[in-house]
Amino acid sequence: MMQNIARYLMSCRELTAFCSQNGWIDDQTLDYEIIERNDQHVIAFVQFEEVILEGVDGVHRRISCQGRLRLVLDRYGQVERAELL
């Protein structure tokens, strides 16, 4: 199940709601912790760095982002959808 969650989070559009500067998510910094679990859903605390490109010289700035998601599971334990908490 953990591989399925990690794979889902890598392409999860809902994570962009945790970005504060309209940057992009550095997938290499994406990390999560399961804080609750049952047969219907998983609650995950997610952290990553948002990368912001500033100015014409291409300076990158990084901002730490975090939030909680409910990952709704189907009957096979696969992530069906994500909901912001």
C-alpha positions in Angstrom: 0.0 0.0 0.0 2.8 2.4 0.8 4.2 2.3 -2.8 0.7 3.0 -4.1 0.4 6.1 -1.8 3.8 7.4 -2.8 3.1 6.9 -6.5 -0.3 8.6 -6.1 1.2 11.6 -4.2 3.8 12.2 -7.0 0.9 13.0 -9.4 -1.6 14.4 -7.0 -2.9 17.8 -8.1 -4.4 18.5 -4.7 -0.9 19.0 -3.3 -0.6 22.3 -5.2 -3.1 23.8 -2.7 -0.3 23.7 -0.1 1.9 25.9 -2.4 1.9 29.5 -1.4 3.8 31.2 -4.3 2.4 29.4 -7.4 5.7 27.5 -7.7 6.2 23.9 -8.4 6.6 20.9 -6.1 10.1 19.4 -5.9 9.2 15.7 -6.1 12.6 14.8 -4.6 11.6 16.5 -1.3 8.1 14.9 -1.1 7.6 13.0 2.1 4.6 11.8 4.0 3.6 10.2 7.3 0.5 8.1 7.8 -1.2 9.5 10.9 -4.5 7.5 10.7 -5.6 4.5 8.7 -8.6 2.3 8.3 -10.2 0.3 5.4 -11.8 3.3 3.8 -9.2 6.0 4.0 -5.7 7.1 5.1 -4.9 10.4 6.7 -1.4 11.6 5.6 0.7 14.5 6.8 2.6 15.6 3.6 5.7 17.8 3.4 7.6 19.1 0.4 9.6 22.1 -0.9 8.0 24.5 -3.3 10.4 25.9 -5.9 10.0 29.4 -7.1 11.8 30.9 -10.1 12.6 34.6 -9.5 13.7 37.2 -11.9 15.3 36.9 -15.3 18.5 35.5 -13.8 16.7 32.3 -12.9 17.3 32.3 -9.1 15.5 29.5 -7.4 14.0 30.0 -4.0 12.5 27.2 -1.9 9.7 27.3 0.6 8.7 24.5 2.9 5.1 23.4 2.5 3.0 21.0 4.5 -0.6 19.9 4.9 -2.9 17.0 5.6 -4.8 14.9 3.1 -7.4 12.2 3.4 -6.7 9.5 0.8 -9.9 7.7 0.0 -9.3 4.0 -0.8 -11.2 1.7 -3.0 -12.1 -1.8 -1.9 -8.7 -3.1 -3.1 -6.8 -0.6 -1.0 -5.8 1.6 -3.9 -6.1 5.4 -3.6 -9.2 6.6 -5.3 -9.0 10.3 -4.6 -7.5 12.9 -2.2 -9.3 15.4 -0.1 -7.6 18.4 1.6 -8.0 18.6 5.4 
